[in-house]
Amino acid sequence: MDVPYDLTSYIRVLKMATTPTTNEFFQVSKIAGAGILLVGLVGFLIGAIMLLLPGGV
């Protein structure tokens, strides 16, 4: 593991990185929010099915 080489590659990546524009940020936020809602909905449906099945806890 060559530490100086690793540090220079990390610095090069950080120099190329830019902050997202407002539109990019909102688009990523909408996609992430939709994913969270989808996972929550699937979990809720699984929980509801487990309760409705005979012997559900």
mmCIF file of the N, C-alpha and C atoms, coordinates in Angstrom:
data_MODEL
# 
_entry.id   MODEL 
# 
loop_
_atom_site.group_PDB 
_atom_site.id 
_atom_site.type_symbol 
_atom_site.label_atom_id 
_atom_site.label_alt_id 
_atom_site.label_comp_id 
_atom_site.label_asym_id 
_atom_site.label_entity_id 
_atom_site.label_seq_id 
_atom_site.pdbx_PDB_ins_code 
_atom_site.Cartn_x 
_atom_site.Cartn_y 
_atom_site.Cartn_z 
_atom_site.occupancy 
_atom_site.B_iso_or_equiv 
_atom_site.pdbx_formal_charge 
_atom_site.auth_seq_id 
_atom_site.auth_comp_id 
_atom_site.auth_asym_id 
_atom_site.auth_atom_id 
_atom_site.pdbx_PDB_model_num 
ATOM 1   N N  . MET A 1 1  ? 0.849   -1.184  0.000  1.00 0.00 ? 1  MET A N  1 
ATOM 2   C CA . MET A 1 1  ? 0.000   0.000   0.000  1.00 0.00 ? 1  MET A CA 1 
ATOM 3   C C  . MET A 1 1  ? 0.888   1.239   0.000  1.00 0.00 ? 1  MET A C  1 
ATOM 4   N N  . ASP A 1 2  ? 0.815   2.004   -1.060 1.00 0.00 ? 2  ASP A N  1 
ATOM 5   C CA . ASP A 1 2  ? 1.650   3.192   -1.215 1.00 0.00 ? 2  ASP A CA 1 
ATOM 6   C C  . ASP A 1 2  ? 0.866   4.407   -0.749 1.00 0.00 ? 2  ASP A C  1 
ATOM 7   N N  . VAL A 1 3  ? 1.153   4.876   0.458  1.00 0.00 ? 3  VAL A N  1 
ATOM 8   C CA . VAL A 1 3  ? 0.363   5.957   1.061  1.00 0.00 ? 3  VAL A CA 1 
ATOM 9   C C  . VAL A 1 3  ? 0.458   7.263   0.277  1.00 0.00 ? 3  VAL A C  1 
ATOM 10  N N  . PRO A 1 4  ? 1.638   7.733   -0.134 1.00 0.00 ? 4  PRO A N  1 
ATOM 11  C CA . PRO A 1 4  ? 1.667   8.993   -0.895 1.00 0.00 ? 4  PRO A CA 1 
ATOM 12  C C  . PRO A 1 4  ? 0.859   8.924   -2.189 1.00 0.00 ? 4  PRO A C  1 
ATOM 13  N N  . TYR A 1 5  ? 0.898   7.781   -2.873 1.00 0.00 ? 5  TYR A N  1 
ATOM 14  C CA . TYR A 1 5  ? 0.111   7.641   -4.100 1.00 0.00 ? 5  TYR A CA 1 
ATOM 15  C C  . TYR A 1 5  ? -1.377  7.708   -3.788 1.00 0.00 ? 5  TYR A C  1 
ATOM 16  N N  . ASP A 1 6  ? -1.785  7.054   -2.712 1.00 0.00 ? 6  ASP A N  1 
ATOM 17  C CA . ASP A 1 6  ? -3.194  7.071   -2.337 1.00 0.00 ? 6  ASP A CA 1 
ATOM 18  C C  . ASP A 1 6  ? -3.652  8.483   -2.001 1.00 0.00 ? 6  ASP A C  1 
ATOM 19  N N  . LEU A 1 7  ? -2.831  9.234   -1.286 1.00 0.00 ? 7  LEU A N  1 
ATOM 20  C CA . LEU A 1 7  ? -3.210  10.595  -0.915 1.00 0.00 ? 7  LEU A CA 1 
ATOM 21  C C  . LEU A 1 7  ? -3.341  11.481  -2.143 1.00 0.00 ? 7  LEU A C  1 
ATOM 22  N N  . THR A 1 8  ? -2.437  11.349  -3.104 1.00 0.00 ? 8  THR A N  1 
ATOM 23  C CA . THR A 1 8  ? -2.528  12.188  -4.301 1.00 0.00 ? 8  THR A CA 1 
ATOM 24  C C  . THR A 1 8  ? -3.770  11.834  -5.118 1.00 0.00 ? 8  THR A C  1 
ATOM 25  N N  . SER A 1 9  ? -4.135  10.566  -5.158 1.00 0.00 ? 9  SER A N  1 
ATOM 26  C CA . SER A 1 9  ? -5.340  10.200  -5.905 1.00 0.00 ? 9  SER A CA 1 
ATOM 27  C C  . SER A 1 9  ? -6.586  10.732  -5.200 1.00 0.00 ? 9  SER A C  1 
ATOM 28  N N  . TYR A 1 10 ? -6.601  10.717  -3.871 1.00 0.00 ? 10 TYR A N  1 
ATOM 29  C CA . TYR A 1 10 ? -7.737  11.272  -3.137 1.00 0.00 ? 10 TYR A CA 1 
ATOM 30  C C  . TYR A 1 10 ? -7.851  12.773  -3.357 1.00 0.00 ? 10 TYR A C  1 
ATOM 31  N N  . ILE A 1 11 ? -6.720  13.458  -3.347 1.00 0.00 ? 11 ILE A N  1 
ATOM 32  C CA . ILE A 1 11 ? -6.721  14.912  -3.559 1.00 0.00 ? 11 ILE A CA 1 
ATOM 33  C C  . ILE A 1 11 ? -7.195  15.238  -4.969 1.00 0.00 ? 11 ILE A C  1 
ATOM 34  N N  . ARG A 1 12 ? -6.775  14.441  -5.949 1.00 0.00 ? 12 ARG A N  1 
ATOM 35  C CA . ARG A 1 12 ? -7.192  14.670  -7.331 1.00 0.00 ? 12 ARG A CA 1 
ATOM 36  C C  . ARG A 1 12 ? -8.707  14.520  -7.461 1.00 0.00 ? 12 ARG A C  1 
ATOM 37  N N  . VAL A 1 13 ? -9.293  13.526  -6.787 1.00 0.00 ? 13 VAL A N  1 
ATOM 38  C CA . VAL A 1 13 ? -10.743 13.324  -6.835 1.00 0.00 ? 13 VAL A CA 1 
ATOM 39  C C  . VAL A 1 13 ? -11.455 14.491  -6.165 1.00 0.00 ? 13 VAL A C  1 
ATOM 40  N N  . LEU A 1 14 ? -10.943 14.948  -5.030 1.00 0.00 ? 14 LEU A N  1 
ATOM 41  C CA . LEU A 1 14 ? -11.577 16.059  -4.334 1.00 0.00 ? 14 LEU A CA 1 
ATOM 42  C C  . LEU A 1 14 ? -11.517 17.352  -5.136 1.00 0.00 ? 14 LEU A C  1 
ATOM 43  N N  . LYS A 1 15 ? -10.442 17.554  -5.895 1.00 0.00 ? 15 LYS A N  1 
ATOM 44  C CA . LYS A 1 15 ? -10.344 18.749  -6.731 1.00 0.00 ? 15 LYS A CA 1 
ATOM 45  C C  . LYS A 1 15 ? -11.352 18.704  -7.871 1.00 0.00 ? 15 LYS A C  1 
ATOM 46  N N  . MET A 1 16 ? -11.646 17.512  -8.399 1.00 0.00 ? 16 MET A N  1 
ATOM 47  C CA . MET A 1 16 ? -12.597 17.390  -9.505 1.00 0.00 ? 16 MET A CA 1 
ATOM 48  C C  . MET A 1 16 ? -14.037 17.477  -9.024 1.00 0.00 ? 16 MET A C  1 
ATOM 49  N N  . ALA A 1 17 ? -14.280 17.182  -7.759 1.00 0.00 ? 17 ALA A N  1 
ATOM 50  C CA . ALA A 1 17 ? -15.645 17.151  -7.236 1.00 0.00 ? 17 ALA A CA 1 
ATOM 51  C C  . ALA A 1 17 ? -16.207 18.571  -7.142 1.00 0.00 ? 17 ALA A C  1 
ATOM 52  N N  . THR A 1 18 ? -17.476 18.701  -7.471 1.00 0.00 ? 18 THR A N  1 
ATOM 53  C CA . THR A 1 18 ? -18.154 19.989  -7.353 1.00 0.00 ? 18 THR A CA 1 
ATOM 54  C C  . THR A 1 18 ? -19.445 19.793  -6.582 1.00 0.00 ? 18 THR A C  1 
ATOM 55  N N  . THR A 1 19 ? -19.962 20.875  -6.045 1.00 0.00 ? 19 THR A N  1 
ATOM 56  C CA . THR A 1 19 ? -21.241 20.788  -5.345 1.00 0.00 ? 19 THR A CA 1 
ATOM 57  C C  . THR A 1 19 ? -22.361 20.698  -6.380 1.00 0.00 ? 19 THR A C  1 
ATOM 58  N N  . PRO A 1 20 ? -23.416 19.972  -6.070 1.00 0.00 ? 20 PRO A N  1 
ATOM 59  C CA . PRO A 1 20 ? -24.494 19.836  -7.043 1.00 0.00 ? 20 PRO A CA 1 
ATOM 60  C C  . PRO A 1 20 ? -25.286 21.138  -7.176 1.00 0.00 ? 20 PRO A C  1 
ATOM 61  N N  . THR A 1 21 ? -25.881 21.317  -8.333 1.00 0.00 ? 21 THR A N  1 
ATOM 62  C CA . THR A 1 21 ? -26.768 22.460  -8.509 1.00 0.00 ? 21 THR A CA 1 
ATOM 63  C C  . THR A 1 21 ? -28.061 22.198  -7.748 1.00 0.00 ? 21 THR A C  1 
ATOM 64  N N  . THR A 1 22 ? -28.878 23.230  -7.633 1.00 0.00 ? 22 THR A N  1 
ATOM 65  C CA . THR A 1 22 ? -30.141 23.094  -6.908 1.00 0.00 ? 22 THR A CA 1 
ATOM 66  C C  . THR A 1 22 ? -31.037 22.052  -7.568 1.00 0.00 ? 22 THR A C  1 
ATOM 67  N N  . ASN A 1 23 ? -31.084 22.055  -8.899 1.00 0.00 ? 23 ASN A N  1 
ATOM 68  C CA . ASN A 1 23 ? -31.922 21.086  -9.610 1.00 0.00 ? 23 ASN A CA 1 
ATOM 69  C C  . ASN A 1 23 ? -31.436 19.658  -9.387 1.00 0.00 ? 23 ASN A C  1 
ATOM 70  N N  . GLU A 1 24 ? -30.120 19.454  -9.435 1.00 0.00 ? 24 GLU A N  1 
ATOM 71  C CA . GLU A 1 24 ? -29.571 18.118  -9.188 1.00 0.00 ? 24 GLU A CA 1 
ATOM 72  C C  . GLU A 1 24 ? -29.887 17.657  -7.767 1.00 0.00 ? 24 GLU A C  1 
ATOM 73  N N  . PHE A 1 25 ? -29.749 18.565  -6.808 1.00 0.00 ? 25 PHE A N  1 
ATOM 74  C CA . PHE A 1 25 ? -30.023 18.207  -5.421 1.00 0.00 ? 25 PHE A CA 1 
ATOM 75  C C  . PHE A 1 25 ? -31.478 17.803  -5.231 1.00 0.00 ? 25 PHE A C  1 
ATOM 76  N N  . PHE A 1 26 ? -32.402 18.573  -5.802 1.00 0.00 ? 26 PHE A N  1 
ATOM 77  C CA . PHE A 1 26 ? -33.819 18.241  -5.654 1.00 0.00 ? 26 PHE A CA 1 
ATOM 78  C C  . PHE A 1 26 ? -34.169 16.935  -6.359 1.00 0.00 ? 26 PHE A C  1 
ATOM 79  N N  . GLN A 1 27 ? -33.549 16.667  -7.499 1.00 0.00 ? 27 GLN A N  1 
ATOM 80  C CA . GLN A 1 27 ? -33.806 15.422  -8.204 1.00 0.00 ? 27 GLN A CA 1 
ATOM 81  C C  . GLN A 1 27 ? -33.328 14.225  -7.387 1.00 0.00 ? 27 GLN A C  1 
ATOM 82  N N  . VAL A 1 28 ? -32.145 14.320  -6.820 1.00 0.00 ? 28 VAL A N  1 
ATOM 83  C CA . VAL A 1 28 ? -31.630 13.232  -5.989 1.00 0.00 ? 28 VAL A CA 1 
ATOM 84  C C  . VAL A 1 28 ? -32.487 13.072  -4.738 1.00 0.00 ? 28 VAL A C  1 
ATOM 85  N N  . SER A 1 29 ? -32.939 14.180  -4.164 1.00 0.00 ? 29 SER A N  1 
ATOM 86  C CA . SER A 1 29 ? -33.790 14.116  -2.971 1.00 0.00 ? 29 SER A CA 1 
ATOM 87  C C  . SER A 1 29 ? -35.114 13.432  -3.276 1.00 0.00 ? 29 SER A C  1 
ATOM 88  N N  . LYS A 1 30 ? -35.701 13.742  -4.421 1.00 0.00 ? 30 LYS A N  1 
ATOM 89  C CA . LYS A 1 30 ? -36.971 13.107  -4.805 1.00 0.00 ? 30 LYS A CA 1 
ATOM 90  C C  . LYS A 1 30 ? -36.791 11.602  -5.009 1.00 0.00 ? 30 LYS A C  1 
ATOM 91  N N  . ILE A 1 31 ? -35.712 11.208  -5.671 1.00 0.00 ? 31 ILE A N  1 
ATOM 92  C CA . ILE A 1 31 ? -35.475 9.791   -5.917 1.00 0.00 ? 31 ILE A CA 1 
ATOM 93  C C  . ILE A 1 31 ? -35.225 9.055   -4.609 1.00 0.00 ? 31 ILE A C  1 
ATOM 94  N N  . ALA A 1 32 ? -34.421 9.645   -3.721 1.00 0.00 ? 32 ALA A N  1 
ATOM 95  C CA . ALA A 1 32 ? -34.150 9.011   -2.431 1.00 0.00 ? 32 ALA A CA 1 
ATOM 96  C C  . ALA A 1 32 ? -35.427 8.920   -1.599 1.00 0.00 ? 32 ALA A C  1 
ATOM 97  N N  . GLY A 1 33 ? -36.236 9.968   -1.599 1.00 0.00 ? 33 GLY A N  1 
ATOM 98  C CA . GLY A 1 33 ? -37.494 9.950   -0.861 1.00 0.00 ? 33 GLY A CA 1 
ATOM 99  C C  . GLY A 1 33 ? -38.452 8.896   -1.396 1.00 0.00 ? 33 GLY A C  1 
ATOM 100 N N  . ALA A 1 34 ? -38.510 8.769   -2.720 1.00 0.00 ? 34 ALA A N  1 
ATOM 101 C CA . ALA A 1 34 ? -39.379 7.746   -3.311 1.00 0.00 ? 34 ALA A CA 1 
ATOM 102 C C  . ALA A 1 34 ? -38.897 6.350   -2.928 1.00 0.00 ? 34 ALA A C  1 
ATOM 103 N N  . GLY A 1 35 ? -37.598 6.141   -2.886 1.00 0.00 ? 35 GLY A N  1 
ATOM 104 C CA . GLY A 1 35 ? -37.059 4.844   -2.475 1.00 0.00 ? 35 GLY A CA 1 
ATOM 105 C C  . GLY A 1 35 ? -37.386 4.532   -1.025 1.00 0.00 ? 35 GLY A C  1 
ATOM 106 N N  . ILE A 1 36 ? -37.284 5.531   -0.151 1.00 0.00 ? 36 ILE A N  1 
ATOM 107 C CA . ILE A 1 36 ? -37.615 5.329   1.265  1.00 0.00 ? 36 ILE A CA 1 
ATOM 108 C C  . ILE A 1 36 ? -39.088 4.992   1.418  1.00 0.00 ? 36 ILE A C  1 
ATOM 109 N N  . LEU A 1 37 ? -39.946 5.720   0.704  1.00 0.00 ? 37 LEU A N  1 
ATOM 110 C CA . LEU A 1 37 ? -41.381 5.441   0.773  1.00 0.00 ? 37 LEU A CA 1 
ATOM 111 C C  . LEU A 1 37 ? -41.701 4.048   0.239  1.00 0.00 ? 37 LEU A C  1 
ATOM 112 N N  . LEU A 1 38 ? -41.049 3.642   -0.835 1.00 0.00 ? 38 LEU A N  1 
ATOM 113 C CA . LEU A 1 38 ? -41.296 2.323   -1.410 1.00 0.00 ? 38 LEU A CA 1 
ATOM 114 C C  . LEU A 1 38 ? -40.893 1.212   -0.440 1.00 0.00 ? 38 LEU A C  1 
ATOM 115 N N  . VAL A 1 39 ? -39.740 1.358   0.191  1.00 0.00 ? 39 VAL A N  1 
ATOM 116 C CA . VAL A 1 39 ? -39.295 0.347   1.149  1.00 0.00 ? 39 VAL A CA 1 
ATOM 117 C C  . VAL A 1 39 ? -40.243 0.309   2.344  1.00 0.00 ? 39 VAL A C  1 
ATOM 118 N N  . GLY A 1 40 ? -40.703 1.465   2.811  1.00 0.00 ? 40 GLY A N  1 
ATOM 119 C CA . GLY A 1 40 ? -41.651 1.506   3.912  1.00 0.00 ? 40 GLY A CA 1 
ATOM 120 C C  . GLY A 1 40 ? -42.984 0.875   3.547  1.00 0.00 ? 40 GLY A C  1 
ATOM 121 N N  . LEU A 1 41 ? -43.445 1.113   2.339  1.00 0.00 ? 41 LEU A N  1 
ATOM 122 C CA . LEU A 1 41 ? -44.703 0.522   1.888  1.00 0.00 ? 41 LEU A CA 1 
ATOM 123 C C  . LEU A 1 41 ? -44.600 -0.992  1.805  1.00 0.00 ? 41 LEU A C  1 
ATOM 124 N N  . VAL A 1 42 ? -43.497 -1.483  1.287  1.00 0.00 ? 42 VAL A N  1 
ATOM 125 C CA . VAL A 1 42 ? -43.304 -2.938  1.204  1.00 0.00 ? 42 VAL A CA 1 
ATOM 126 C C  . VAL A 1 42 ? -43.271 -3.542  2.605  1.00 0.00 ? 42 VAL A C  1 
ATOM 127 N N  . GLY A 1 43 ? -42.578 -2.899  3.527  1.00 0.00 ? 43 GLY A N  1 
ATOM 128 C CA . GLY A 1 43 ? -42.535 -3.390  4.899  1.00 0.00 ? 43 GLY A CA 1 
ATOM 129 C C  . GLY A 1 43 ? -43.901 -3.372  5.556  1.00 0.00 ? 43 GLY A C  1 
ATOM 130 N N  . PHE A 1 44 ? -44.671 -2.310  5.302  1.00 0.00 ? 44 PHE A N  1 
ATOM 131 C CA . PHE A 1 44 ? -46.019 -2.228  5.855  1.00 0.00 ? 44 PHE A CA 1 
ATOM 132 C C  . PHE A 1 44 ? -46.908 -3.333  5.298  1.00 0.00 ? 44 PHE A C  1 
ATOM 133 N N  . LEU A 1 45 ? -46.829 -3.573  3.997  1.00 0.00 ? 45 LEU A N  1 
ATOM 134 C CA . LEU A 1 45 ? -47.641 -4.622  3.388  1.00 0.00 ? 45 LEU A CA 1 
ATOM 135 C C  . LEU A 1 45 ? -47.270 -5.997  3.928  1.00 0.00 ? 45 LEU A C  1 
ATOM 136 N N  . ILE A 1 46 ? -45.990 -6.252  4.094  1.00 0.00 ? 46 ILE A N  1 
ATOM 137 C CA . ILE A 1 46 ? -45.569 -7.537  4.647  1.00 0.00 ? 46 ILE A CA 1 
ATOM 138 C C  . ILE A 1 46 ? -46.080 -7.679  6.072  1.00 0.00 ? 46 ILE A C  1 
ATOM 139 N N  . GLY A 1 47 ? -45.995 -6.619  6.869  1.00 0.00 ? 47 GLY A N  1 
ATOM 140 C CA . GLY A 1 47 ? -46.496 -6.661  8.238  1.00 0.00 ? 47 GLY A CA 1 
ATOM 141 C C  . GLY A 1 47 ? -47.996 -6.867  8.288  1.00 0.00 ? 47 GLY A C  1 
ATOM 142 N N  . ALA A 1 48 ? -48.732 -6.209  7.393  1.00 0.00 ? 48 ALA A N  1 
ATOM 143 C CA . ALA A 1 48 ? -50.194 -6.366  7.362  1.00 0.00 ? 48 ALA A CA 1 
ATOM 144 C C  . ALA A 1 48 ? -50.577 -7.785  6.954  1.00 0.00 ? 48 ALA A C  1 
ATOM 145 N N  . ILE A 1 49 ? -49.873 -8.346  5.995  1.00 0.00 ? 49 ILE A N  1 
ATOM 146 C CA . ILE A 1 49 ? -50.170 -9.722  5.565  1.00 0.00 ? 49 ILE A CA 1 
ATOM 147 C C  . ILE A 1 49 ? -49.873 -10.687 6.706  1.00 0.00 ? 49 ILE A C  1 
ATOM 148 N N  . MET A 1 50 ? -48.775 -10.467 7.422  1.00 0.00 ? 50 MET A N  1 
ATOM 149 C CA . MET A 1 50 ? -48.423 -11.352 8.534  1.00 0.00 ? 50 MET A CA 1 
ATOM 150 C C  . MET A 1 50 ? -49.485 -11.292 9.642  1.00 0.00 ? 50 MET A C  1 
ATOM 151 N N  . LEU A 1 51 ? -50.073 -10.130 9.867  1.00 0.00 ? 51 LEU A N  1 
ATOM 152 C CA . LEU A 1 51 ? -51.116 -10.005 10.883 1.00 0.00 ? 51 LEU A CA 1 
ATOM 153 C C  . LEU A 1 51 ? -52.416 -10.667 10.437 1.00 0.00 ? 51 LEU A C  1 
ATOM 154 N N  . LEU A 1 52 ? -52.715 -10.628 9.146  1.00 0.00 ? 52 LEU A N  1 
ATOM 155 C CA . LEU A 1 52 ? -53.967 -11.187 8.647  1.00 0.00 ? 52 LEU A CA 1 
ATOM 156 C C  . LEU A 1 52 ? -53.924 -12.705 8.516  1.00 0.00 ? 52 LEU A C  1 
ATOM 157 N N  . LEU A 1 53 ? -52.745 -13.273 8.386  1.00 0.00 ? 53 LEU A N  1 
ATOM 158 C CA . LEU A 1 53 ? -52.630 -14.723 8.271  1.00 0.00 ? 53 LEU A CA 1 
ATOM 159 C C  . LEU A 1 53 ? -52.982 -15.381 9.595  1.00 0.00 ? 53 LEU A C  1 
ATOM 160 N N  . PRO A 1 54 ? -53.586 -16.565 9.558  1.00 0.00 ? 54 PRO A N  1 
ATOM 161 C CA . PRO A 1 54 ? -53.890 -17.273 10.799 1.00 0.00 ? 54 PRO A CA 1 
ATOM 162 C C  . PRO A 1 54 ? -52.600 -17.564 11.589 1.00 0.00 ? 54 PRO A C  1 
ATOM 163 N N  . GLY A 1 55 ? -52.623 -17.303 12.867 1.00 0.00 ? 55 GLY A N  1 
ATOM 164 C CA . GLY A 1 55 ? -51.469 -17.542 13.717 1.00 0.00 ? 55 GLY A CA 1 
ATOM 165 C C  . GLY A 1 55 ? -50.463 -16.416 13.691 1.00 0.00 ? 55 GLY A C  1 
ATOM 166 N N  . GLY A 1 56 ? -50.824 -15.290 13.117 1.00 0.00 ? 56 GLY A N  1 
ATOM 167 C CA . GLY A 1 56 ? -49.904 -14.139 13.097 1.00 0.00 ? 56 GLY A CA 1 
ATOM 168 C C  . GLY A 1 56 ? -49.765 -13.559 14.494 1.00 0.00 ? 56 GLY A C  1 
ATOM 169 N N  . VAL A 1 57 ? -48.594 -13.049 14.771 1.00 0.00 ? 57 VAL A N  1 
ATOM 170 C CA . VAL A 1 57 ? -48.332 -12.503 16.109 1.00 0.00 ? 57 VAL A CA 1 
ATOM 171 C C  . VAL A 1 57 ? -48.587 -11.016 16.115 1.00 0.00 ? 57 VAL A C  1 
# 
